[in-house]
């Protein structure tokens, strides 16, 4: 899942895709580099200037409209917690709503059910949109994640969201400190074992930065390490800034696991 944000205050890309043509080019590049899904975002996840519904729509809708016909096999996701935004992008051809704020808008799941799109069920520890954790504590962080996201997935299914359109996300960093996110990564198999397909959003996140004390632009190696571990433990979707590197890491993990043959196998055969 390639990340394409049309936000001027993105924590990593610094607004490089704010212009529509730049965002569309970023999608094309992501597809060329191996993305199966693209996630379009219009609002920075953390603190920042307010972004009203109309402005968020203005940022994400033109991208969805521009790429829908151009990439017919691409799954288009939009990173939004607002049903009003989701309704507009679904009309334009979006397939998935990446609700990173854990059902903050109660109209989002009924909308997904009505329109037949997929939805991501996330965990934020009860925090509302665009808030950062402060001294958050869990008796058992993975147990809290499993209970929360599987409950959300079951409610979405009961509301009429199609079963093959529901993903669960432990939502690293959101409502969590660095130790929580590291624990979620090493225990990810417990979430996988629930049977719901797991999405992980690890790319250049703060928990990886704090693990090595590195800024966002130096977190690629940490991201790929966490990605490989998550893939080995059974995650299915990987939200990534660095598509080519992530695809290569995932293909290598699959080949080691034995679910993907090597692209070539000449060594020792000549």
ChimeraX commands (.cxc) that place a marker at each C-alpha (Angstrom):
marker #1 position 0.00,0.00,0.00 radius 0.5
marker #1 position 1.82,3.10,-1.25 radius 0.5
marker #1 position 1.42,6.33,0.68 radius 0.5
marker #1 position 0.59,9.44,-1.35 radius 0.5
marker #1 position -0.23,12.43,0.85 radius 0.5
marker #1 position -1.47,15.76,-0.49 radius 0.5
marker #1 position -0.64,17.46,2.78 radius 0.5
marker #1 position 1.68,20.46,3.01 radius 0.5
marker #1 position 2.76,19.41,6.52 radius 0.5
marker #1 position 3.44,15.71,6.02 radius 0.5
marker #1 position 5.88,14.44,8.67 radius 0.5
marker #1 position 8.11,12.78,6.07 radius 0.5
marker #1 position 7.70,14.06,2.53 radius 0.5
marker #1 position 7.31,17.71,3.50 radius 0.5
marker #1 position 4.50,18.37,1.05 radius 0.5
marker #1 position 6.18,17.15,-2.14 radius 0.5
marker #1 position 2.85,15.85,-3.50 radius 0.5
marker #1 position 0.65,18.85,-2.76 radius 0.5
marker #1 position 0.36,19.74,-6.45 radius 0.5
marker #1 position -2.14,17.51,-8.26 radius 0.5
marker #1 position 0.25,16.56,-11.05 radius 0.5
marker #1 position 2.91,15.63,-8.47 radius 0.5
marker #1 position 0.42,13.41,-6.61 radius 0.5
marker #1 position -0.69,11.66,-9.81 radius 0.5
marker #1 position 2.96,11.15,-10.80 radius 0.5
marker #1 position 3.65,9.70,-7.36 radius 0.5
marker #1 position 0.84,7.19,-7.85 radius 0.5
marker #1 position 2.19,6.21,-11.28 radius 0.5
marker #1 position 5.67,5.75,-9.84 radius 0.5
marker #1 position 4.31,3.65,-6.97 radius 0.5
marker #1 position 2.49,1.35,-9.40 radius 0.5
marker #1 position 5.64,0.96,-11.48 radius 0.5
marker #1 position 7.60,0.08,-8.34 radius 0.5
marker #1 position 5.16,-2.64,-7.30 radius 0.5
marker #1 position 2.27,-1.15,-5.32 radius 0.5
marker #1 position -1.00,-3.08,-5.33 radius 0.5
marker #1 position -2.84,-0.42,-3.32 radius 0.5
marker #1 position -2.39,3.33,-3.07 radius 0.5
marker #1 position -3.52,5.26,0.01 radius 0.5
marker #1 position -4.40,8.91,-0.63 radius 0.5
marker #1 position -4.28,11.23,2.37 radius 0.5
marker #1 position -5.42,14.80,2.78 radius 0.5
marker #1 position -4.88,15.50,6.48 radius 0.5
marker #1 position -1.75,15.10,8.57 radius 0.5
marker #1 position -2.31,12.45,11.22 radius 0.5
marker #1 position -0.86,14.47,14.11 radius 0.5
marker #1 position -1.24,17.99,15.38 radius 0.5
marker #1 position -1.35,20.75,12.78 radius 0.5
marker #1 position -3.54,23.46,11.27 radius 0.5
marker #1 position -7.24,22.56,11.09 radius 0.5
marker #1 position -8.40,21.02,7.82 radius 0.5
marker #1 position -12.12,21.38,7.19 radius 0.5
marker #1 position -14.15,18.77,5.30 radius 0.5
marker #1 position -14.29,20.84,2.11 radius 0.5
marker #1 position -10.53,21.31,2.08 radius 0.5
marker #1 position -9.87,17.62,2.66 radius 0.5
marker #1 position -12.19,16.75,-0.22 radius 0.5
marker #1 position -10.40,19.26,-2.43 radius 0.5
marker #1 position -7.10,17.54,-1.67 radius 0.5
marker #1 position -8.06,13.89,-2.16 radius 0.5
marker #1 position -10.96,13.82,-4.61 radius 0.5
marker #1 position -9.04,15.07,-7.69 radius 0.5
marker #1 position -6.36,12.42,-7.19 radius 0.5
marker #1 position -8.89,9.59,-6.98 radius 0.5
marker #1 position -10.70,10.89,-10.04 radius 0.5
marker #1 position -7.46,11.27,-12.00 radius 0.5
marker #1 position -6.17,7.77,-11.36 radius 0.5
marker #1 position -9.31,5.63,-11.38 radius 0.5
marker #1 position -9.51,5.06,-15.15 radius 0.5
marker #1 position -5.75,5.20,-15.64 radius 0.5
marker #1 position -5.10,2.29,-13.27 radius 0.5
marker #1 position -8.15,0.00,-13.46 radius 0.5
marker #1 position -6.58,-2.81,-11.39 radius 0.5
marker #1 position -5.22,-0.59,-8.65 radius 0.5
marker #1 position -6.99,-0.65,-5.29 radius 0.5
marker #1 position -7.54,2.98,-4.28 radius 0.5
marker #1 position -7.69,3.70,-0.57 radius 0.5
marker #1 position -8.36,7.05,1.06 radius 0.5
marker #1 position -7.01,7.79,4.52 radius 0.5
marker #1 position -9.91,9.59,6.21 radius 0.5
marker #1 position -12.04,9.29,9.32 radius 0.5
marker #1 position -14.83,11.46,7.88 radius 0.5
marker #1 position -17.88,9.92,6.24 radius 0.5
marker #1 position -18.54,13.11,4.25 radius 0.5
marker #1 position -15.11,12.81,2.63 radius 0.5
marker #1 position -15.44,9.08,2.11 radius 0.5
marker #1 position -18.77,9.49,0.34 radius 0.5
marker #1 position -17.27,11.80,-2.27 radius 0.5
marker #1 position -14.20,9.69,-3.00 radius 0.5
marker #1 position -16.23,6.49,-3.15 radius 0.5
marker #1 position -18.39,8.12,-5.84 radius 0.5
marker #1 position -15.16,8.86,-7.72 radius 0.5
marker #1 position -14.01,5.23,-7.56 radius 0.5
marker #1 position -12.24,4.64,-4.23 radius 0.5
marker #1 position -12.32,1.01,-3.08 radius 0.5
marker #1 position -11.21,1.24,0.55 radius 0.5
marker #1 position -11.56,3.63,3.47 radius 0.5
marker #1 position -8.50,3.63,5.72 radius 0.5
marker #1 position -10.08,4.83,8.96 radius 0.5
marker #1 position -6.99,5.36,11.09 radius 0.5
marker #1 position -9.03,6.97,13.87 radius 0.5
marker #1 position -10.99,3.90,14.91 radius 0.5
marker #1 position -14.57,4.83,14.08 radius 0.5
marker #1 position -14.53,8.45,15.27 radius 0.5
marker #1 position -17.30,9.14,12.74 radius 0.5
marker #1 position -20.16,6.66,13.39 radius 0.5
marker #1 position -21.48,7.16,9.85 radius 0.5
marker #1 position -18.41,5.66,8.22 radius 0.5
marker #1 position -19.17,1.95,8.66 radius 0.5
marker #1 position -22.79,2.26,7.46 radius 0.5
marker #1 position -21.48,4.14,4.41 radius 0.5
marker #1 position -19.00,1.37,3.64 radius 0.5
marker #1 position -21.78,-1.20,3.97 radius 0.5
marker #1 position -24.12,0.77,1.72 radius 0.5
marker #1 position -21.54,1.37,-1.02 radius 0.5
marker #1 position -19.73,-1.97,-0.93 radius 0.5
marker #1 position -16.26,-0.61,-0.22 radius 0.5
marker #1 position -13.77,-2.01,2.25 radius 0.5
marker #1 position -12.76,-0.49,5.56 radius 0.5
marker #1 position -9.75,-0.63,7.89 radius 0.5
marker #1 position -10.53,-1.15,11.58 radius 0.5
marker #1 position -7.89,0.55,13.70 radius 0.5
marker #1 position -6.79,0.94,17.32 radius 0.5
marker #1 position -6.04,4.31,18.92 radius 0.5
marker #1 position -6.47,3.53,22.60 radius 0.5
marker #1 position -9.52,5.80,22.68 radius 0.5
marker #1 position -7.78,8.90,21.32 radius 0.5
marker #1 position -9.66,11.15,18.93 radius 0.5
marker #1 position -8.46,12.35,15.53 radius 0.5
marker #1 position -5.15,14.19,15.29 radius 0.5
marker #1 position -4.13,13.72,18.91 radius 0.5
marker #1 position -0.85,12.35,20.26 radius 0.5
marker #1 position -0.52,9.93,23.20 radius 0.5
marker #1 position 0.59,11.20,26.59 radius 0.5
marker #1 position 1.62,8.72,29.28 radius 0.5
marker #1 position -0.73,6.14,27.83 radius 0.5
marker #1 position -0.77,2.79,29.65 radius 0.5
marker #1 position -2.17,-0.67,28.93 radius 0.5
marker #1 position -2.33,-3.75,31.12 radius 0.5
marker #1 position -1.60,-5.73,27.94 radius 0.5
marker #1 position -1.33,-3.67,24.76 radius 0.5
marker #1 position -1.78,-6.57,22.33 radius 0.5
marker #1 position -4.80,-7.87,24.18 radius 0.5
marker #1 position -6.34,-4.40,24.02 radius 0.5
marker #1 position -5.61,-4.19,20.28 radius 0.5
marker #1 position -7.04,-7.63,19.55 radius 0.5
marker #1 position -10.21,-6.96,21.53 radius 0.5
marker #1 position -10.73,-3.54,19.96 radius 0.5
marker #1 position -10.06,-4.26,16.30 radius 0.5
marker #1 position -11.74,-7.64,16.16 radius 0.5
marker #1 position -14.79,-6.14,17.85 radius 0.5
marker #1 position -14.81,-3.34,15.29 radius 0.5
marker #1 position -14.42,-5.85,12.45 radius 0.5
marker #1 position -17.31,-7.97,13.73 radius 0.5
marker #1 position -19.54,-4.91,14.07 radius 0.5
marker #1 position -18.64,-3.84,10.54 radius 0.5
marker #1 position -19.51,-7.30,9.24 radius 0.5
marker #1 position -22.82,-7.25,11.12 radius 0.5
marker #1 position -23.56,-3.81,9.66 radius 0.5
marker #1 position -23.20,-5.21,6.15 radius 0.5
marker #1 position -19.59,-4.47,5.18 radius 0.5
marker #1 position -18.47,-7.31,2.95 radius 0.5
marker #1 position -16.26,-9.85,4.72 radius 0.5
marker #1 position -13.44,-9.65,2.16 radius 0.5
marker #1 position -13.29,-5.87,2.53 radius 0.5
marker #1 position -12.38,-5.71,6.22 radius 0.5
marker #1 position -8.78,-5.23,7.38 radius 0.5
marker #1 position -7.51,-4.77,10.92 radius 0.5
marker #1 position -4.62,-2.50,11.87 radius 0.5
marker #1 position -2.82,-2.45,15.24 radius 0.5
marker #1 position -2.03,1.16,14.35 radius 0.5
marker #1 position 1.54,1.59,15.54 radius 0.5
marker #1 position 2.27,4.93,17.26 radius 0.5
marker #1 position -1.41,5.95,17.47 radius 0.5
marker #1 position -2.30,5.96,21.16 radius 0.5
marker #1 position 0.95,4.16,21.93 radius 0.5
marker #1 position 4.49,4.82,23.03 radius 0.5
marker #1 position 7.58,3.29,21.44 radius 0.5
marker #1 position 7.67,0.26,23.73 radius 0.5
marker #1 position 4.03,-0.49,22.93 radius 0.5
marker #1 position 4.66,-0.39,19.18 radius 0.5
marker #1 position 7.73,-2.62,19.47 radius 0.5
marker #1 position 5.72,-5.13,21.51 radius 0.5
marker #1 position 2.92,-5.10,18.94 radius 0.5
marker #1 position 5.43,-5.89,16.22 radius 0.5
marker #1 position 7.00,-8.88,17.97 radius 0.5
marker #1 position 3.58,-10.24,18.99 radius 0.5
marker #1 position 1.87,-9.56,15.67 radius 0.5
marker #1 position 1.13,-13.25,15.16 radius 0.5
marker #1 position -1.46,-12.99,17.94 radius 0.5
marker #1 position -3.44,-10.52,15.84 radius 0.5
marker #1 position -2.90,-12.57,12.69 radius 0.5
marker #1 position -4.27,-15.62,14.50 radius 0.5
marker #1 position -7.67,-13.93,14.80 radius 0.5
marker #1 position -8.17,-14.67,11.09 radius 0.5
marker #1 position -8.76,-11.07,10.03 radius 0.5
marker #1 position -6.26,-9.83,7.42 radius 0.5
marker #1 position -3.75,-7.52,9.09 radius 0.5
marker #1 position -2.53,-4.20,7.72 radius 0.5
marker #1 position 0.57,-2.64,9.25 radius 0.5
marker #1 position 1.59,1.00,8.86 radius 0.5
marker #1 position 5.22,1.02,9.91 radius 0.5
marker #1 position 6.86,3.29,7.40 radius 0.5
marker #1 position 9.39,5.66,9.01 radius 0.5
marker #1 position 7.24,5.95,12.13 radius 0.5
marker #1 position 8.33,7.56,15.39 radius 0.5
marker #1 position 8.71,4.29,17.27 radius 0.5
marker #1 position 11.36,3.25,14.76 radius 0.5
marker #1 position 12.98,6.66,14.95 radius 0.5
marker #1 position 13.17,6.46,18.74 radius 0.5
marker #1 position 14.45,2.89,18.60 radius 0.5
marker #1 position 17.57,4.11,16.78 radius 0.5
marker #1 position 17.34,7.84,17.62 radius 0.5
marker #1 position 17.05,8.79,13.95 radius 0.5
marker #1 position 15.01,11.40,12.04 radius 0.5
marker #1 position 12.34,10.36,9.54 radius 0.5
marker #1 position 14.63,10.56,6.51 radius 0.5
marker #1 position 17.03,8.01,8.05 radius 0.5
marker #1 position 14.53,5.33,9.09 radius 0.5
marker #1 position 14.40,3.18,5.95 radius 0.5
marker #1 position 16.49,0.30,7.31 radius 0.5
marker #1 position 14.46,0.17,10.52 radius 0.5
marker #1 position 11.26,0.24,8.49 radius 0.5
marker #1 position 12.38,-2.67,6.31 radius 0.5
marker #1 position 13.43,-4.71,9.34 radius 0.5
marker #1 position 10.02,-4.20,10.98 radius 0.5
marker #1 position 8.32,-4.92,7.65 radius 0.5
marker #1 position 10.18,-8.22,7.20 radius 0.5
marker #1 position 9.32,-9.34,10.73 radius 0.5
marker #1 position 5.67,-8.39,10.26 radius 0.5
marker #1 position 5.53,-10.25,6.95 radius 0.5
marker #1 position 7.06,-13.34,8.51 radius 0.5
marker #1 position 4.47,-13.20,11.29 radius 0.5
marker #1 position 1.63,-13.02,8.77 radius 0.5
marker #1 position 0.69,-9.40,8.04 radius 0.5
marker #1 position -0.95,-9.02,4.64 radius 0.5
marker #1 position -0.85,-5.32,3.72 radius 0.5
marker #1 position 2.07,-2.93,4.26 radius 0.5
marker #1 position 1.60,0.82,4.12 radius 0.5
marker #1 position 4.86,2.24,2.76 radius 0.5
marker #1 position 6.58,5.39,1.57 radius 0.5
marker #1 position 9.41,3.43,-0.10 radius 0.5
marker #1 position 7.56,1.12,-2.45 radius 0.5
marker #1 position 10.40,-0.46,-4.41 radius 0.5
marker #1 position 12.45,-1.28,-1.31 radius 0.5
marker #1 position 9.39,-2.60,0.52 radius 0.5
marker #1 position 8.33,-4.78,-2.41 radius 0.5
marker #1 position 11.83,-6.28,-2.62 radius 0.5
marker #1 position 11.89,-6.96,1.11 radius 0.5
marker #1 position 8.47,-8.62,0.99 radius 0.5
marker #1 position 9.36,-10.72,-2.07 radius 0.5
marker #1 position 12.51,-11.92,-0.31 radius 0.5
marker #1 position 10.55,-12.88,2.80 radius 0.5
marker #1 position 8.05,-14.77,0.65 radius 0.5
marker #1 position 10.83,-16.65,-1.14 radius 0.5
marker #1 position 12.49,-17.61,2.15 radius 0.5
marker #1 position 9.12,-18.78,3.44 radius 0.5
marker #1 position 8.64,-20.83,0.28 radius 0.5
marker #1 position 5.50,-19.14,-1.02 radius 0.5
marker #1 position 7.28,-17.36,-3.89 radius 0.5
marker #1 position 9.84,-18.98,-6.20 radius 0.5
marker #1 position 13.05,-17.09,-6.88 radius 0.5
marker #1 position 12.89,-14.94,-10.00 radius 0.5
marker #1 position 15.86,-16.83,-11.41 radius 0.5
marker #1 position 17.69,-19.95,-10.15 radius 0.5
marker #1 position 20.94,-20.33,-12.08 radius 0.5
marker #1 position 23.47,-20.79,-9.29 radius 0.5
marker #1 position 25.01,-24.27,-9.31 radius 0.5
marker #1 position 23.09,-25.31,-12.42 radius 0.5
marker #1 position 25.47,-24.22,-15.20 radius 0.5
marker link #1:1,2 radius 0.2
marker link #1:2,3 radius 0.2
marker link #1:3,4 radius 0.2
marker link #1:4,5 radius 0.2
marker link #1:5,6 radius 0.2
marker link #1:6,7 radius 0.2
marker link #1:7,8 radius 0.2
marker link #1:8,9 radius 0.2
marker link #1:9,10 radius 0.2
marker link #1:10,11 radius 0.2
marker link #1:11,12 radius 0.2
marker link #1:12,13 radius 0.2
marker link #1:13,14 radius 0.2
marker link #1:14,15 radius 0.2
marker link #1:15,16 radius 0.2
marker link #1:16,17 radius 0.2
marker link #1:17,18 radius 0.2
marker link #1:18,19 radius 0.2
marker link #1:19,20 radius 0.2
marker link #1:20,21 radius 0.2
marker link #1:21,22 radius 0.2
marker link #1:22,23 radius 0.2
marker link #1:23,24 radius 0.2
marker link #1:24,25 radius 0.2
marker link #1:25,26 radius 0.2
marker link #1:26,27 radius 0.2
marker link #1:27,28 radius 0.2
marker link #1:28,29 radius 0.2
marker link #1:29,30 radius 0.2
marker link #1:30,31 radius 0.2
marker link #1:31,32 radius 0.2
marker link #1:32,33 radius 0.2
marker link #1:33,34 radius 0.2
marker link #1:34,35 radius 0.2
marker link #1:35,36 radius 0.2
marker link #1:36,37 radius 0.2
marker link #1:37,38 radius 0.2
marker link #1:38,39 radius 0.2
marker link #1:39,40 radius 0.2
marker link #1:40,41 radius 0.2
marker link #1:41,42 radius 0.2
marker link #1:42,43 radius 0.2
marker link #1:43,44 radius 0.2
marker link #1:44,45 radius 0.2
marker link #1:45,46 radius 0.2
marker link #1:46,47 radius 0.2
marker link #1:47,48 radius 0.2
marker link #1:48,49 radius 0.2
marker link #1:49,50 radius 0.2
marker link #1:50,51 radius 0.2
marker link #1:51,52 radius 0.2
marker link #1:52,53 radius 0.2
marker link #1:53,54 radius 0.2
marker link #1:54,55 radius 0.2
marker link #1:55,56 radius 0.2
marker link #1:56,57 radius 0.2
marker link #1:57,58 radius 0.2
marker link #1:58,59 radius 0.2
marker link #1:59,60 radius 0.2
marker link #1:60,61 radius 0.2
marker link #1:61,62 radius 0.2
marker link #1:62,63 radius 0.2
marker link #1:63,64 radius 0.2
marker link #1:64,65 radius 0.2
marker link #1:65,66 radius 0.2
marker link #1:66,67 radius 0.2
marker link #1:67,68 radius 0.2
marker link #1:68,69 radius 0.2
marker link #1:69,70 radius 0.2
marker link #1:70,71 radius 0.2
marker link #1:71,72 radius 0.2
marker link #1:72,73 radius 0.2
marker link #1:73,74 radius 0.2
marker link #1:74,75 radius 0.2
marker link #1:75,76 radius 0.2
marker link #1:76,77 radius 0.2
marker link #1:77,78 radius 0.2
marker link #1:78,79 radius 0.2
marker link #1:79,80 radius 0.2
marker link #1:80,81 radius 0.2
marker link #1:81,82 radius 0.2
marker link #1:82,83 radius 0.2
marker link #1:83,84 radius 0.2
marker link #1:84,85 radius 0.2
marker link #1:85,86 radius 0.2
marker link #1:86,87 radius 0.2
marker link #1:87,88 radius 0.2
marker link #1:88,89 radius 0.2
marker link #1:89,90 radius 0.2
marker link #1:90,91 radius 0.2
marker link #1:91,92 radius 0.2
marker link #1:92,93 radius 0.2
marker link #1:93,94 radius 0.2
marker link #1:94,95 radius 0.2
marker link #1:95,96 radius 0.2
marker link #1:96,97 radius 0.2
marker link #1:97,98 radius 0.2
marker link #1:98,99 radius 0.2
marker link #1:99,100 radius 0.2
marker link #1:100,101 radius 0.2
marker link #1:101,102 radius 0.2
marker link #1:102,103 radius 0.2
marker link #1:103,104 radius 0.2
marker link #1:104,105 radius 0.2
marker link #1:105,106 radius 0.2
marker link #1:106,107 radius 0.2
marker link #1:107,108 radius 0.2
marker link #1:108,109 radius 0.2
marker link #1:109,110 radius 0.2
marker link #1:110,111 radius 0.2
marker link #1:111,112 radius 0.2
marker link #1:112,113 radius 0.2
marker link #1:113,114 radius 0.2
marker link #1:114,115 radius 0.2
marker link #1:115,116 radius 0.2
marker link #1:116,117 radius 0.2
marker link #1:117,118 radius 0.2
marker link #1:118,119 radius 0.2
marker link #1:119,120 radius 0.2
marker link #1:120,121 radius 0.2
marker link #1:121,122 radius 0.2
marker link #1:122,123 radius 0.2
marker link #1:123,124 radius 0.2
marker link #1:124,125 radius 0.2
marker link #1:125,126 radius 0.2
marker link #1:126,127 radius 0.2
marker link #1:127,128 radius 0.2
marker link #1:128,129 radius 0.2
marker link #1:129,130 radius 0.2
marker link #1:130,131 radius 0.2
marker link #1:131,132 radius 0.2
marker link #1:132,133 radius 0.2
marker link #1:133,134 radius 0.2
marker link #1:134,135 radius 0.2
marker link #1:135,136 radius 0.2
marker link #1:136,137 radius 0.2
marker link #1:137,138 radius 0.2
marker link #1:138,139 radius 0.2
marker link #1:139,140 radius 0.2
marker link #1:140,141 radius 0.2
marker link #1:141,142 radius 0.2
marker link #1:142,143 radius 0.2
marker link #1:143,144 radius 0.2
marker link #1:144,145 radius 0.2
marker link #1:145,146 radius 0.2
marker link #1:146,147 radius 0.2
marker link #1:147,148 radius 0.2
marker link #1:148,149 radius 0.2
marker link #1:149,150 radius 0.2
marker link #1:150,151 radius 0.2
marker link #1:151,152 radius 0.2
marker link #1:152,153 radius 0.2
marker link #1:153,154 radius 0.2
marker link #1:154,155 radius 0.2
marker link #1:155,156 radius 0.2
marker link #1:156,157 radius 0.2
marker link #1:157,158 radius 0.2
marker link #1:158,159 radius 0.2
marker link #1:159,160 radius 0.2
marker link #1:160,161 radius 0.2
marker link #1:161,162 radius 0.2
marker link #1:162,163 radius 0.2
marker link #1:163,164 radius 0.2
marker link #1:164,165 radius 0.2
marker link #1:165,166 radius 0.2
marker link #1:166,167 radius 0.2
marker link #1:167,168 radius 0.2
marker link #1:168,169 radius 0.2
marker link #1:169,170 radius 0.2
marker link #1:170,171 radius 0.2
marker link #1:171,172 radius 0.2
marker link #1:172,173 radius 0.2
marker link #1:173,174 radius 0.2
marker link #1:174,175 radius 0.2
marker link #1:175,176 radius 0.2
marker link #1:176,177 radius 0.2
marker link #1:177,178 radius 0.2
marker link #1:178,179 radius 0.2
marker link #1:179,180 radius 0.2
marker link #1:180,181 radius 0.2
marker link #1:181,182 radius 0.2
marker link #1:182,183 radius 0.2
marker link #1:183,184 radius 0.2
marker link #1:184,185 radius 0.2
marker link #1:185,186 radius 0.2
marker link #1:186,187 radius 0.2
marker link #1:187,188 radius 0.2
marker link #1:188,189 radius 0.2
marker link #1:189,190 radius 0.2
marker link #1:190,191 radius 0.2
marker link #1:191,192 radius 0.2
marker link #1:192,193 radius 0.2
marker link #1:193,194 radius 0.2
marker link #1:194,195 radius 0.2
marker link #1:195,196 radius 0.2
marker link #1:196,197 radius 0.2
marker link #1:197,198 radius 0.2
marker link #1:198,199 radius 0.2
marker link #1:199,200 radius 0.2
marker link #1:200,201 radius 0.2
marker link #1:201,202 radius 0.2
marker link #1:202,203 radius 0.2
marker link #1:203,204 radius 0.2
marker link #1:204,205 radius 0.2
marker link #1:205,206 radius 0.2
marker link #1:206,207 radius 0.2
marker link #1:207,208 radius 0.2
marker link #1:208,209 radius 0.2
marker link #1:209,210 radius 0.2
marker link #1:210,211 radius 0.2
marker link #1:211,212 radius 0.2
marker link #1:212,213 radius 0.2
marker link #1:213,214 radius 0.2
marker link #1:214,215 radius 0.2
marker link #1:215,216 radius 0.2
marker link #1:216,217 radius 0.2
marker link #1:217,218 radius 0.2
marker link #1:218,219 radius 0.2
marker link #1:219,220 radius 0.2
marker link #1:220,221 radius 0.2
marker link #1:221,222 radius 0.2
marker link #1:222,223 radius 0.2
marker link #1:223,224 radius 0.2
marker link #1:224,225 radius 0.2
marker link #1:225,226 radius 0.2
marker link #1:226,227 radius 0.2
marker link #1:227,228 radius 0.2
marker link #1:228,229 radius 0.2
marker link #1:229,230 radius 0.2
marker link #1:230,231 radius 0.2
marker link #1:231,232 radius 0.2
marker link #1:232,233 radius 0.2
marker link #1:233,234 radius 0.2
marker link #1:234,235 radius 0.2
marker link #1:235,236 radius 0.2
marker link #1:236,237 radius 0.2
marker link #1:237,238 radius 0.2
marker link #1:238,239 radius 0.2
marker link #1:239,240 radius 0.2
marker link #1:240,241 radius 0.2
marker link #1:241,242 radius 0.2
marker link #1:242,243 radius 0.2
marker link #1:243,244 radius 0.2
marker link #1:244,245 radius 0.2
marker link #1:245,246 radius 0.2
marker link #1:246,247 radius 0.2
marker link #1:247,248 radius 0.2
marker link #1:248,249 radius 0.2
marker link #1:249,250 radius 0.2
marker link #1:250,251 radius 0.2
marker link #1:251,252 radius 0.2
marker link #1:252,253 radius 0.2
marker link #1:253,254 radius 0.2
marker link #1:254,255 radius 0.2
marker link #1:255,256 radius 0.2
marker link #1:256,257 radius 0.2
marker link #1:257,258 radius 0.2
marker link #1:258,259 radius 0.2
marker link #1:259,260 radius 0.2
marker link #1:260,261 radius 0.2
marker link #1:261,262 radius 0.2
marker link #1:262,263 radius 0.2
marker link #1:263,264 radius 0.2
marker link #1:264,265 radius 0.2
marker link #1:265,266 radius 0.2
marker link #1:266,267 radius 0.2
marker link #1:267,268 radius 0.2
marker link #1:268,269 radius 0.2
marker link #1:269,270 radius 0.2
view
